[in-house]
Amino acid sequence: GAVRYDVSIHTRAGLSDLTWIWDVLPATGGGTATVRMRTLESADDAQYDLSALDVSSMGSHITGKISVIAKPAQLLLTGVDLTFAPLRADLMRRLSYEALPPEVQGTFEGRLVAAAGGPLTDFLIDRLDARFTDATIPGAVSSLRAAGRVTMGSAPAARRLVVQAFDADLRSVRALAPTLPPIDGRATGRGTIVAADLKIADLNDLVLVWTDAEGNRSSVTGSARIGYGLSVPTIKADLLLDPISMRAFARLDTTLAIRSSYAGRVTADGTLDSLNWRANLTADSSGRVVLDGTASLQRATWRATAAGTLADVDTRHWLGRDDVPVTALSGTLALAGAGTRDTAGAFFVSAARGTIALRQTEAAERPAFDLVASALLDS
């Protein structure tokens, strides 16, 4: 009959002993573990339980337990409870098949719990607590707490991954993309990754808060579906701004003259070269602007349109400045522009047109007037 066995031993062990499960595990390092090897109901199926696991490799230290169920056509990981103290970025990069950018240098600490687990292509995480200490930026620490399904390997993906909390030091984010503006501060929040891979991300129940180094706070909630790995990026978003600090953005671009905070709803739908958008905004709880428009951004050109209404707009609140007149503007406007962008991302206007019809009633500190105007720029 079929050979059956159930054997337990305490032995020397290392990550190299699991390369038959995960081919990118390192061959170096070592440690100890209690190993139980046994056949299951079918003699063709075997389970390997590693408990009291304590292994080190590539400057990383991993403890805990894990079970491997080997079937003729499938490998399952179950009963996972591993602590990383730490897991260095070099090993993490290897485990991610180089998906982790080489600019990420530092250590990850935390715990991974996956009772049911599953194959690496459909792995159910019950709890992931991770903390990253950036080795390149003094004091930069970021953290994440999440649970859900992931695919690990050369084509990483996630499904119904609930990010219960994250806290990111944006100095580390900018180090990954040095062409970004000099963003600083921290981003915190939560949300659900409905589905994501190397091409798209479908995000729901988003709560994002950015607080810059000077304490300017911006908050966004809503949902978004973004296609970033496509020939033409796509966007479908429905976001509530509560509020967005323009003072924070003015720190990134000193030519921006606006210092107020905007609140309201913004939606966008389409591709980056053919986008429809709508904004319904108020500034510091003063007045309202409702605009519908289009936008197109290509490698060397751009164009945009906006049309809508203004109601009781006070320029002091909308610009965030007290050196401009008090106003209460109501009416309509229609704007359009087009131009070019250089290799550094700077925008240049080559054509523009606009029409406005505004009215203001008389009150203290402001006169009454009606204004109808149009303008055209064609270079």
N, C-alpha and C positions, 0 to 999 in steps of 0.2 A: 504494500500500500504506500501512500504518499508519506514522505518524511515530515514529521512534526517536531517542533522544538519550542522551548520556553526557557531561556537562559538569561541570568542577570550577572553582570560583572561590574566592578569599579576599575576603571582603566585610564591610561593616558589617552587624551583625545585632542583634536584640533579641528579648525574649520576645514582643513584639507580632507578630513574624513567624510565631509558632506559634499564634495565636488560632484559626486554622481547625481546629486539633486540640483545643485546650482553651480554651473561650470566656471563661474567667475570668482568663486571663493578662493582665497589665497592658499598657496601651498606651504607658506611659512608659519611659524608660531606653534603654540602647543597649549596643553592644559590637561584637565581631568574631567571625568564625567562618570556617572553610574548609568550603564546601558542595559536595557532589557530588550532581548530579541525573541520574538515569538511569532508562530504562524497563527493565522486567523481562521475563520470558519472554512474558507477555501484554502487548501494547502498551497495554492499558488499565490496567496496574499500573505504579506508579512508586515509586522509593525515593529518599529525600532523606537523605543522610548529613551530619550536622553534626559536625565535629571541630574541635579547637583552639577550642572554644566558650569565650567569655569575655564574659559579659554582666552588667549591673547594672540593678536596678530597685527602687524603693521601699525603698532602703537595704539591699538584698540583693545578693549577689555569687555567681554560679554559673559554674563552669568544668567542662570535660570534653567528653563526646561523647554523641550520641544519633542514632539512625536512625529515620526515619518511613517506613513502607510504606503507600502510599495505593492502595486498591482501590476499585472502584465502590461497594461496600456496606460497606467496613470500613477502619478505620485501625489500624495496629499500630505500637507502639513497641518497637524492639529495640536491641541493642548499647548499652544505657544504662550510662554510667559518669559520674556527675555528683557534683561536690563543692560543698557549700554552705558559704560562709565570708564572711559568715553568710547565713542565711535568716531574715529578721525575722518576728515573729509576725503582723504586719499582712498580709504577703504570704501566709503560711501560712494565715491565716484566709480570705483570698480564694480560694486554691486548694482549700480544703475546703468551699467554698460556705457559709461562716459556721458550719460545724460546730465550729470551734475557738472556745471561749467568749471574749467580749471581755475578760474578766478576765485572760486569758493575755497577758502583755506580756514581751517579751524576745527572745532570739535563739536560733535552732537552728543548730548546726554539725554537719557530718558528710558521709557519702558514701552514695550510692545506686547499686547495681550490679544490672542486670537484663539478662543476656545474651539470653535468649529473649524476655523481656518479654511483649508481647501487647497486646490492646485495654485501654483504661482500665477496662472492666467486668470484666476477668479478667486481671490483671497479675501476672506471676510475678517476685517479688523474690528475687534470689540473696543479697543482702547489704544491710542497712540499718544503718548506724551513725549514731546521732543523739545530740547532747548539747545540752540546753536550759539556758540561763543566764537565770534569772528577774530581770527588770529591777526588780521591785517589792520583792524581798526580798534584802538584801545577803548574798552568799555562798551562795545557794540554787542548786544545780546538780543536774540529773538527767540520766540517760543511758539509752539503749536500744540493743540489738543484736538484730536479728530477720531472718527469711527466710520467705517463703511467698507465698500468693496474696491479693491485695486487689482490691477494687472502689473506684475513686476517683470522686468527683463528689458530687452532691447526696444520694445514698443510699449512703454508705460501708459497706463490709463487708470481712470477712476469712475465709479458709478455709485450714486447715492452716498457719496462721501460727505458726512456731516462734519464741517469744521466748527467745533464747538467754541473755540476761541483761538485767536492768533494775535501776536504782538510782535511787530517787525521794526527793527531799527533801520530806517531808510538809508542810512549811510552805507549799510551792507548791500542794499538793493542797487544803489547808484554805482557801487564798485563793480557790479556785474555788467552795467551798461554805462560806461563813462561818458557817452555822448548825451546822456540825459541832463536836464538842467540841474543845478546844484541843490537838489531836494534834500531836506533834512527833517529831523523830528521822528515821530513814531506813527505807524499805522496799526490800528487795532480793529477787531471786529469778529464776525462770524458769518456763516452762510452754508449753503448746501451745494456741493458740486454734483449736479444731476448726472452729468457725463462730461468727461474730458479726456483728451489724448494729445498727441503731438500736433494735431491740426485744429481742433475746436475745443471750446469750453462752454458748457451750458450751466449757468449759475443762477441759483434761486435763493430767496430769503436773505439777501445780502444786507449786512450792516457793516459799513466801513467808516472809520473815523480817522482823520489825519490831523495830528496836532504838530505844528512845526516847532522849530527850536525857540521861537519867540512866544509860543503859546497860542497862536492863531489856530482856531479849530474849524475843521470842515467835516460834515457828516453826509453820507450818501446811503440810502436804502433802496432796495428794489430787486430787479432781475436783469440778467444780460446773457445773451448768447453771442459769442465772438468766435469767428473763424480766422485764425492767424496763420495757419499753415497752408492756406489755399493760394492759388495764383493771384486772386484779388481778395483781400481781407473782407469779411462780412461782419455786420453789427446789427443786433436787434436788442434794444435796451429800453427799459422803463424804469426811470430813476427819480427818487424824491430827494431833493437837496434841502438839508435842514440844519444849518445853511452851508453855503460854500464861501469861504473867506477869500475875497479878492486881494486882501492885504498879504495873504500868504503867497499868492501867485505873483504879486508885485515884487516880492523878495526874489523870485526866480527870474523875473524879467523887469528890470528897472525902468524900462520905457513904458510900462503899463501905468496909466495915471489913475486907475480905479482903486479905491481903498475900502469899499463897502462890503457888505455880506448879502448874497442873494439866496433866496429860498423859493422853492416851488418844484414843479415837475418838468422833466425833460424826457422826451422819447426820441428814439432814432431807429431807423429800419432801412437796410439796404447794403450795398457794397461800398467800399471806401471811395470808389470812383463814381458812385451814383447813390447818394444817401439822402433820404427824406428825414426831416427832423421837426420837432415841435417843442416850444418852450413856453411855459406859463410861470412867470417869475414876479417876485416882489423884492424890494431892496430895503432892508432894515424896517420891514412892516410898513413901507410907504409906497403907495401907488402900485400899479400892476402893468406889466408888459406881456402881451401874448403874441407870439410870432410863429409862423410856419415857414419852412425853408427847405433848401436843398444844398448839398455840398458835394464836391468832387475833388479828390486829392489823388494826383498821379505823380509819377517820378519827377517830372520837370514842370508840371503845370497844376493850377488849382482854379476853382471857380465856386461861387456861393451865391445864394439868394436868401432874402428874408422879407416877409411881408406880414403886417399885423396891426395891432392897436395898442395905444397907450392910454392909461387912465390915471389922472392925478399924479403924474410923475414929478417928484421934486429932485432936481439935478444934484442937490447937496447930498441927499441920501443915496442916489444911484451912483454917484462918483465917490462918495465917502469923503467929501471935502467941504470946508466951510468958507472957501475963498471964491465960490461961485454963487450966482443969484438964487434966491428962493423962487421956486416955480411950482406950478400945478398943471402940467401939460397933459392934454387929452387929444386924441386924434388918431390918424393912421400914418403908416409909412410903408415904403417899398424900396428895398435896396438890392443891388446886385453888383458883383465884382468878379474879376478874373485876373490871373497873372501867372507868374512863374515862381519857381523855387530852386535855389541853388543846391549844390551837393552837400552843403552844411546844414540845409533845412530852412534857410532864411526865405521869407516870402516877399515878393515884389508885386506891386499893383500895376497892371498895364491897361486896364479898362474898368470903369465903374459908372454906375448911374443910380439916381435916387430921386424919389418924390416924397414929400411930406405935406400933410395938412393938419395943422395943430391949432388948438384954441386954449386960451387961458382966461379964466374969470378974475375980476379984480378983487383983491383982498389986501390986508396989511402986508407991506413989504413987496407986493408984486402988482404990476399993471395988468390990465386986460388987453388982449390982442388976438387977432386971427392971422395965421401964417400959412400960405400955400407956396411951395417952392419946389423946384426941380433942378437937378444938376447932372452933368455928363462929363466924364473924363475918358478920353480916347487917345492913347499915345501912339 
